[in-house]
């Protein structure tokens, strides 16, 4: 008798079922194979409400196919930390019985290159695939409502990702340090992107932000150096701290009508950004928002903006009483502040290395913190009598400065005011000054002599510290009260002279 056998095998609970059939007579032979025990032994799991949650894996890795059932019950969840730090698995296929992938489930699986996530999955936990440095292929299921914090953090091999429609939130750190990511599609359903979600994605070139986006959180696209063009949709209320800081390749920036505010260092260090147009809706702009934008030539503000204005590319408040920012690459080496300006804002001219001259009008009463810090091309500065407040570190680091004149309105020479002005050879403190602040001339390595008026009563901590060539300090009247080591690191000899001798 000729017998024809045919075999069909299916994986169910790790068991092989062998179906044997012959022409007219059929026999069903169940071979209980050792495979059942082997597969079960690779996993630890718990059962609840008739379903399985896998809690651990101890198999040999390589190509891993997660079973759809264990102990005759469906596998519903990959539990927290279940496959964490497995360094041997190269690919993982998750069955369509699974609905939840837990927190840190596959974290730091450094050999993992691909993962198949079925459409049945509706939740992927925090940091689930973080540190999977070789992961390069992921298709996210349509049922996801959010991408939680740190899910793909540090997945340096991930080159592309498509976020499904229906996702409303992308969590903090979600794609941070995905250095191979070149493009991302974010659907219009997303209303918030969390802190540093795409920070340090240094290869990211294309980015389309959704029209429903309400918040761009702190550092969200920080140091995305390859990003060149950016449009901010109008629903964004504020662009938070450092949201696009360090995006050194950014050339084009369009802020749509509706954008309301720019917070600290929002676009700081965007070195290729040449021009910025301020929409009428923008009413808050932190003075550091564009600091370090070394290629910035000018600002343009429309006539209907209620908070800001621009004149020849320089940014002012609406009434032009406050000069907010002078662009670092504005043409020309000299600039006269317009009359009517009463305040030069914090860091307003900070880092303008090409400026050799700035004229300050009599209308100015306040020079802000670091107002001219780092203006290495300035050679002289004259502060008019109307200035009554000199901000800390106002001229710090102006290494080309060789002379200055302080107006009669000042009574305090502020902390660090001329620190690091290495070109200063002499300093004269006029009669109106009663206090020389901490570190006022700290690090002025070219300073040789200082002449103080009889009204100076206090010399702050380290006021003239580390001025190695300072040999003579002259004052008249009662000796000033010194702070901590005001002349440390110098060779200064203190001379008291008669008042009539100046």
C-alpha positions in Angstrom: 0.0 0.0 0.0 1.3 3.4 -1.0 0.9 6.0 1.7 1.2 9.7 0.9 1.8 11.9 3.9 1.5 15.7 4.1 2.4 17.8 7.1 1.1 21.2 8.3 2.8 22.8 11.2 1.6 25.8 13.2 3.2 27.6 16.2 0.7 27.7 19.0 1.9 28.0 22.5 5.3 26.9 21.2 3.9 23.5 20.2 4.2 21.8 16.8 1.0 20.1 15.6 1.6 17.6 12.9 -1.2 16.7 10.6 -0.8 13.4 8.8 -3.2 12.3 6.1 -3.4 9.5 3.6 -5.6 9.1 0.6 -8.8 7.3 2.0 -7.8 6.9 5.6 -6.9 9.9 7.6 -5.2 9.8 10.9 -4.6 12.8 13.1 -1.4 12.3 15.0 -0.4 14.9 17.6 3.3 14.8 18.3 4.0 16.6 21.6 7.3 18.1 20.8 9.9 19.4 23.2 9.5 22.8 21.5 6.7 23.6 23.8 8.9 23.5 26.9 11.8 25.3 25.1 9.7 28.3 24.0 8.0 28.6 27.4 11.4 28.5 29.1 12.6 31.6 27.2 9.9 33.8 28.8 8.8 34.7 32.2 5.3 36.0 32.4 2.3 36.7 34.6 -1.3 36.0 33.8 -4.3 38.2 34.7 -7.9 38.2 33.6 -7.2 35.4 31.1 -4.3 37.2 29.4 -0.5 37.1 29.5 2.0 39.8 30.2 5.6 38.9 29.3 7.9 40.1 32.0 11.3 38.7 30.8 13.2 36.9 28.0 16.2 34.7 28.3 16.5 33.2 24.8 19.5 33.2 22.5 18.4 36.3 20.6 18.9 36.7 16.9 15.6 36.7 15.1 12.9 36.7 17.9 9.3 36.0 17.2 7.2 36.6 20.3 4.4 34.0 20.6 0.8 35.0 20.4 -0.1 32.6 23.2 1.5 31.2 26.3 -0.2 28.7 28.6 -3.2 28.6 26.2 -3.8 32.3 26.9 -3.3 35.3 24.6 -0.2 37.4 25.0 -1.6 41.0 25.5 1.3 42.9 26.9 5.1 43.2 26.6 5.7 44.2 30.2 8.0 46.9 31.6 11.7 46.0 31.1 10.8 42.7 29.5 13.6 42.6 26.9 15.8 45.4 28.4 19.5 45.3 27.7 19.3 42.1 25.6 22.4 42.6 23.4 21.9 39.6 21.1 18.5 40.0 19.5 18.7 41.5 16.0 15.0 41.7 15.1 11.7 41.3 17.0 8.3 40.4 15.6 5.4 41.2 17.9 2.2 39.3 17.3 -1.1 41.1 16.7 -2.5 39.8 20.0 -0.4 42.4 21.8 -1.9 45.8 22.6 0.6 47.3 25.0 4.4 47.6 24.9 5.6 48.6 28.4 8.0 51.1 29.8 11.7 50.4 28.9 10.5 47.1 27.3 13.3 47.0 24.7 15.6 49.7 26.2 19.3 49.4 25.4 18.9 46.4 23.1 22.0 47.6 21.3 22.0 44.9 18.5 18.3 45.4 17.6 18.0 46.5 14.0 14.3 46.1 13.3 11.0 45.6 15.1 7.6 44.8 13.8 4.8 46.5 15.7 1.3 45.3 14.8 -1.7 47.5 14.3 -3.2 46.1 17.5 -0.8 48.1 19.7 -2.3 51.2 21.1 0.2 52.1 23.8 4.0 52.2 23.7 5.5 53.0 27.1 8.1 55.6 28.1 11.7 54.9 26.9 10.5 51.6 25.3 13.2 51.5 22.6 15.6 54.0 24.1 19.3 53.3 23.4 18.6 50.9 20.6 21.5 52.4 18.6 21.1 50.1 15.5 17.4 50.3 15.2 16.7 51.5 11.6 13.3 50.4 10.7 10.1 51.1 12.6 6.5 51.5 11.4 4.2 52.9 14.1 0.7 51.5 14.4 -2.3 53.7 13.5 -4.0 53.3 16.9 -1.4 55.3 18.9 -2.8 58.4 20.6 0.6 59.6 21.9 4.3 59.0 21.6 5.5 58.9 25.2 8.7 60.3 26.7 12.0 59.0 25.5 10.5 56.2 23.4 13.2 56.4 20.7 15.8 58.4 22.7 19.3 57.7 21.4 18.3 55.5 18.5 21.2 56.8 16.4 20.5 54.6 13.4 16.9 55.6 12.9 16.8 57.5 9.6 13.1 58.2 9.1 9.8 58.0 11.0 6.2 58.6 10.1 4.0 59.6 12.9 0.4 58.3 12.4 -2.7 60.5 12.2 -4.4 60.6 15.5 -1.3 61.2 17.6 -1.9 64.4 19.6 1.2 64.5 21.8 4.9 63.8 21.3 6.6 63.5 24.7 9.8 64.8 26.2 13.0 63.3 24.8 11.0 61.1 22.4 13.5 61.3 19.5 16.4 63.1 21.2 19.8 62.1 19.8 18.4 60.3 16.8 21.4 61.6 14.9 20.6 59.8 11.6 17.1 61.1 11.4 16.8 63.1 8.2 13.1 63.8 8.0 9.9 63.5 10.0 6.3 63.8 9.1 4.2 65.1 11.9 0.4 65.0 11.3 -1.9 67.9 12.0 -3.5 66.0 14.9 -0.4 66.8 17.0 -1.0 69.8 19.3 2.0 69.6 21.5 5.6 68.5 21.2 7.5 68.1 24.5 10.8 69.3 25.8 13.9 68.3 23.7 11.7 65.8 21.8 13.9 66.1 18.6 17.0 67.8 20.2 20.4 66.8 18.8 18.8 65.2 15.7 21.8 66.6 13.8 20.9 65.2 10.3 17.3 66.5 10.3 16.9 68.4 7.1 13.2 68.6 6.5 10.5 69.4 9.0 6.8 70.3 8.5 5.1 71.4 11.7 1.4 70.7 12.0 -1.1 73.5 11.7 -2.8 72.5 15.0 0.4 72.8 17.0 -0.1 74.9 20.2 3.2 74.5 22.0 6.8 74.2 21.0 8.4 73.2 24.3 11.9 73.8 25.7 14.8 72.7 23.4 12.4 70.8 21.2 14.6 71.0 18.1 17.8 72.2 19.7 21.0 71.6 17.8 19.3 70.3 14.7 22.2 71.6 12.7 21.0 70.4 9.2 17.6 72.1 9.4 17.6 75.0 6.8 14.0 76.1 6.4 11.4 76.5 9.0 7.8 77.7 9.1 6.1 78.2 12.5 2.3 77.7 12.2 0.0 80.4 13.5 -1.5 78.4 16.3 1.7 78.3 18.3 1.3 80.6 21.3 4.9 80.7 22.4 8.2 79.2 21.3 9.9 78.1 24.5 13.5 78.3 25.8 16.1 77.1 23.3 13.5 75.5 21.1 15.7 76.0 18.0 18.9 77.1 19.6 22.0 75.9 17.9 20.3 75.2 14.6 23.4 76.5 12.8 22.1 75.7 9.3 18.9 77.6 9.6 18.6 80.1 6.7 14.9 80.8 6.4 12.5 81.4 9.2 8.8 82.2 8.7 6.7 83.0 11.8 3.1 82.9 10.8 0.5 85.4 12.1 -0.7 84.1 15.4 2.7 83.3 17.0 2.7 85.2 20.3 6.1 85.0 22.0 9.7 84.0 21.8 11.3 82.9 25.1 14.9 82.7 26.3 17.4 81.7 23.6 14.6 80.5 21.3 16.8 80.8 18.2 20.2 81.5 19.9 23.2 80.5 17.9 21.4 80.1 14.6 24.5 81.4 12.9 23.2 81.4 9.2 20.0 83.2 9.9 20.2 86.5 8.0 16.9 88.3 8.4 13.9 88.0 10.8 10.4 89.2 10.1 8.3 89.8 13.3 4.6 89.1 12.7 2.0 91.6 14.1 0.8 88.9 16.6 4.2 88.7 18.3 4.1 90.7 21.6 6.8 89.1 23.7 10.4 88.6 22.7 13.1 87.8 25.2 16.3 89.8 24.7 18.3 86.5 24.3 16.0 85.0 21.6 18.4 85.7 18.8 21.7 86.0 20.7 24.7 84.6 18.9 23.0 84.8 15.5 26.3 86.0 13.9 24.9 86.4 10.4 21.9 88.4 11.3 21.6 91.5 9.1 18.3 93.0 10.3 14.8 92.7 11.7 11.7 93.7 9.9 8.6 94.6 11.9 5.3 95.5 10.3 3.6 98.8 11.1 0.7 97.1 12.9 2.7 95.3 15.6 1.6 96.7 19.0 4.8 95.9 20.8 7.8 96.3 18.5 9.2 98.4 15.7 12.3 98.4 13.5 14.5 101.2 12.1 17.1 100.3 9.5 17.1 96.7 10.7 17.5 97.5 14.4 14.8 96.2 16.8 13.1 98.6 19.2 9.9 98.6 21.3 6.9 100.2 19.7 7.6 103.7 21.1 11.3 103.4 20.3 12.3 104.3 23.8 14.0 100.9 24.2 16.7 99.6 21.9 16.2 95.8 22.1 18.8 94.3 19.6 21.3 95.5 17.1 21.9 92.8 14.5 25.4 91.3 14.7 26.1 91.6 11.0 24.4 94.9 10.2 26.3 96.8 7.6 28.7 99.5 8.9 31.2 100.0 11.6 29.6 102.9 13.3 26.1 103.5 14.8 24.5 106.4 16.5 21.6 105.5 18.8 18.6 107.6 17.8 17.6 110.4 20.1 14.5 109.5 22.2 15.9 106.2 23.3 16.0 106.0 27.1 17.2 102.5 27.6 19.7 100.3 25.8 18.5 96.8 26.6 20.3 93.8 28.1 22.8 92.4 25.6 21.5 94.8 22.9 24.9 95.2 21.2 26.4 92.1 22.8 29.0 90.4 20.5 28.9 93.1 17.8 32.6 92.7 17.0 32.5 94.8 13.8 31.3 98.0 15.6 34.2 100.5 16.1 32.0 103.4 17.3 28.6 103.8 19.1 27.2 107.2 19.9 25.0 107.4 22.9 22.6 110.3 23.0 21.7 112.5 26.0 18.2 110.9 26.2 19.7 107.5 27.4 19.4 106.9 31.2 20.0 103.2 31.4 22.5 100.8 29.8 21.4 97.2 30.5 23.2 94.1 31.6 25.9 93.2 29.1 24.6 96.0 26.8 28.0 96.2 24.9 29.7 93.0 26.2 32.0 91.4 23.7 32.1 94.4 21.3 35.7 93.7 20.6 36.0 96.4 17.9 35.0 99.3 20.1 37.9 101.6 20.8 36.4 104.4 22.9 33.1 105.0 24.7 31.6 108.1 26.1 28.7 107.7 28.6 26.7 111.0 28.8 25.7 112.6 32.0 22.1 111.5 31.7 23.0 107.8 32.3 22.2 107.0 35.9 22.2 103.1 35.7 25.0 101.1 34.2 24.1 97.4 34.0 26.4 94.6 35.2 29.1 93.6 32.7 28.0 96.4 30.4 31.3 96.6 28.5 32.8 93.3 29.6 35.1 91.7 27.1 35.5 94.8 24.9 39.1 93.9 24.3 39.8 96.8 21.8 38.6 99.5 24.2 41.4 101.9 25.0 39.5 104.7 26.7 36.2 105.5 28.3 34.5 108.5 29.8 31.9 108.1 32.6 29.2 110.7 32.9 28.3 112.7 36.0 25.0 110.9 36.5 26.6 107.6 37.7 27.3 106.9 41.4 28.0 103.2 41.1 30.4 101.5 38.7 28.6 98.2 38.4 29.9 94.7 38.8 32.2 93.5 36.0 31.5 96.7 34.0 34.9 96.7 32.3 36.1 93.3 33.1 38.3 91.7 30.4 38.9 95.0 28.7 42.5 94.0 27.9 43.2 97.1 25.8 42.7 99.6 28.6 45.9 101.2 29.8 44.6 103.7 32.3 41.3 104.3 34.1 40.0 107.5 35.6 37.1 107.3 38.1 35.2 110.6 38.2 34.0 112.4 41.3 30.4 111.1 41.0 31.4 107.5 41.6 31.1 106.4 45.2 31.3 102.6 44.7 33.4 100.5 42.4 31.6 97.2 42.0 32.9 93.6 42.3 35.3 92.6 39.5 34.7 96.0 37.8 38.1 95.8 36.1 38.9 92.2 36.7 41.3 90.7 34.0 42.2 94.1 32.4 45.7 92.8 31.6 46.8 96.0 29.9 45.8 98.3 32.8 48.8 100.2 34.2 47.3 103.0 36.4 44.0 103.9 38.0 43.1 107.4 39.3 40.1 107.6 41.7 38.4 110.7 42.9 38.0 111.6 46.6 34.4 110.5 46.6 35.1 106.8 46.1 34.2 105.1 49.4 34.0 101.4 48.5 36.0 99.1 46.3 34.3 95.7 45.6 35.6 92.2 45.7 38.3 91.5 43.1 37.6 94.9 41.6 41.1 95.1 39.9 42.1 91.5 40.3 44.5 89.9 37.8 45.6 93.1 36.2 49.3 92.0 36.2 50.6 95.3 34.9 48.8 97.5 37.3 51.5 99.3 39.3 49.9 102.5 40.5 46.5 103.3 42.1 45.9 106.9 43.1 43.2 108.2 45.4 42.6 111.3 47.5 40.6 111.8 50.7 39.8 109.0 53.1 40.9 105.5 52.1 38.1 103.6 50.4 36.6 100.5 52.2 38.1 97.5 50.3 36.2 94.2 49.6 37.9 90.8 49.3 41.3 91.0 47.6 40.5 93.9 45.2 44.1 94.0 43.9 45.0 90.3 44.0 47.2 89.3 41.0 48.6 92.8 40.6 51.8 94.7 41.5 49.8 97.8 42.5 51.2 100.4 44.9 48.5 102.5 46.5 49.2 106.2 46.6 47.2 108.8 48.5 47.5 112.3 47.1 46.1 115.6 48.2 42.7 116.5 46.9 44.0 119.5 45.1 46.4 117.2 43.3 43.4 115.3 41.8 
